[in-house]
Amino acid sequence: MKPVPDPAGSVAVSMAVNGRTVERTVDSRRLLADLLRDELRLTGTHLGCEHGVCGACTVLVDGEPVRSCLMLAVQADGCEVTTVEGITPEDGLSPMQQAFKDHHGLQCGFCTPGFLMTLAGVEPEDHPDEESVRELLAGNLCRCTGYEGIVDAVMAAWDRSR
């Protein structure tokens, strides 16, 4: 049986991903998460619920946290996309990543990239206390940690940077 052609067609896109220009021709219905994971092999962007609820797929698009499982790759055309790989220094861990490690803010690690990307898109002074950090992170789900270590890690990293 012959495959049915895509009625929406393919679209050429160009975007900067972690500072590198990427040009691809993509199916107009292809999700940004799938482009990042399957074509660019940036597997730190995790697909959890695929409905935009869990936050595991969070990346920055033009500096703003977005759910890459809800965004089409064509919508990122001309944008700057940053994944968790793009915030990780070559010589080790970022201060926030180190704080997650030091304060037991991760167990299985599946949700961690989404938390880190949500945090990368905000200013610490906008979230001065634990309550505001919890509100900020309410859109990211973790099934392992109970959030105490995550909030402790954020507060410690931000206290060091202030």
C-alpha positions in Angstrom: 0.0 0.0 0.0 1.4 3.4 -1.0 1.7 6.0 1.8 -0.7 8.9 1.7 1.1 12.1 0.9 1.1 14.8 3.6 -1.5 17.3 2.6 0.1 20.0 4.7 3.5 19.6 2.9 7.0 20.3 4.1 8.5 23.6 5.1 12.1 24.8 5.1 13.0 26.2 8.6 16.1 27.9 9.9 16.7 28.5 13.6 19.6 28.8 16.0 19.7 25.9 18.4 22.2 26.3 21.2 24.0 28.9 19.2 24.3 26.9 16.1 22.3 27.6 12.9 20.1 24.7 11.9 18.4 24.5 8.6 16.0 21.6 7.9 13.0 20.8 5.7 10.3 19.5 8.1 6.8 18.2 7.8 4.6 21.2 8.7 3.1 19.1 11.5 6.4 18.0 13.1 6.7 19.0 16.7 9.7 21.0 17.9 10.4 18.3 20.5 10.7 15.7 17.8 13.0 17.8 15.7 15.3 18.4 18.6 15.3 14.8 19.8 15.1 12.8 16.6 16.9 14.9 14.0 19.3 17.0 16.1 19.9 14.2 18.7 19.4 16.7 21.6 17.9 14.0 23.9 18.0 16.1 27.0 14.6 17.4 25.9 12.3 14.7 27.4 8.8 13.8 26.3 6.7 12.9 29.2 3.0 13.5 28.8 3.0 14.9 25.3 0.1 17.2 26.3 2.0 20.1 27.8 1.2 19.2 31.3 4.4 17.8 32.8 7.0 20.3 31.7 9.7 17.7 30.9 10.0 19.0 27.3 10.5 22.7 28.3 13.1 24.6 26.2 13.7 28.3 25.7 12.5 29.9 22.5 13.8 33.5 22.2 14.6 33.3 26.0 11.1 32.2 27.1 10.3 28.8 28.4 7.9 26.8 26.1 6.6 23.3 25.9 8.3 21.8 22.9 5.7 19.0 22.7 3.1 21.7 21.9 5.1 23.8 19.5 5.5 23.0 15.9 9.0 23.1 14.5 7.8 25.6 11.8 6.8 28.0 14.6 10.5 28.2 15.7 11.6 29.3 12.3 13.9 32.3 12.8 14.0 31.8 16.5 16.8 31.1 19.0 16.1 27.8 20.7 18.0 26.7 23.8 17.9 23.2 25.2 19.4 21.8 28.4 22.5 20.9 26.5 22.9 24.6 25.6 23.0 25.7 29.3 25.5 23.0 30.4 29.1 24.3 30.5 31.7 22.2 28.7 33.8 22.0 31.9 31.1 20.6 34.2 27.8 21.7 35.6 26.1 25.0 35.8 25.5 26.5 39.3 21.8 25.4 39.2 22.7 21.9 38.0 25.3 21.6 40.8 22.7 22.8 43.3 20.3 20.1 42.1 23.0 17.5 42.7 24.1 18.9 46.1 20.5 19.3 47.4 19.1 16.0 46.0 16.8 17.8 43.7 16.7 14.8 41.3 16.3 11.1 41.6 15.6 9.5 38.3 16.4 12.8 36.4 13.7 12.5 33.8 12.0 15.8 34.8 15.2 17.6 35.6 15.9 19.2 32.2 12.4 20.7 32.2 12.9 22.2 35.6 16.3 23.6 34.6 15.0 25.1 31.4 12.0 26.7 33.3 14.5 28.2 35.7 16.9 29.3 33.0 14.2 31.6 31.6 13.6 33.7 34.7 15.4 36.2 37.0 16.1 35.1 40.6 15.0 38.4 42.0 11.6 37.9 40.6 11.2 34.8 42.9 12.7 35.8 46.2 11.1 33.2 48.5 10.2 29.5 48.5 6.5 30.2 47.9 7.2 32.1 44.7 9.6 29.4 43.6 7.0 26.7 44.1 4.5 28.8 42.1 7.1 29.2 39.3 7.7 25.5 39.2 4.0 24.4 39.5 3.9 23.6 35.8 6.7 21.0 36.1 5.9 17.6 37.5 8.2 15.3 39.4 7.1 11.9 40.4 10.2 11.0 42.5 11.5 13.8 44.8 8.6 15.4 46.6 9.9 18.9 45.5 11.7 19.7 48.7 15.1 19.1 47.3 14.2 20.9 44.1 13.1 24.0 46.0 16.1 23.8 48.3 18.4 23.6 45.2 16.8 26.6 43.5 17.0 28.7 46.7 20.7 27.7 47.3 21.7 28.5 43.7 19.9 31.8 43.6 21.3 32.7 47.1 24.8 32.1 45.7 24.1 34.3 42.6 22.7 37.3 44.5 
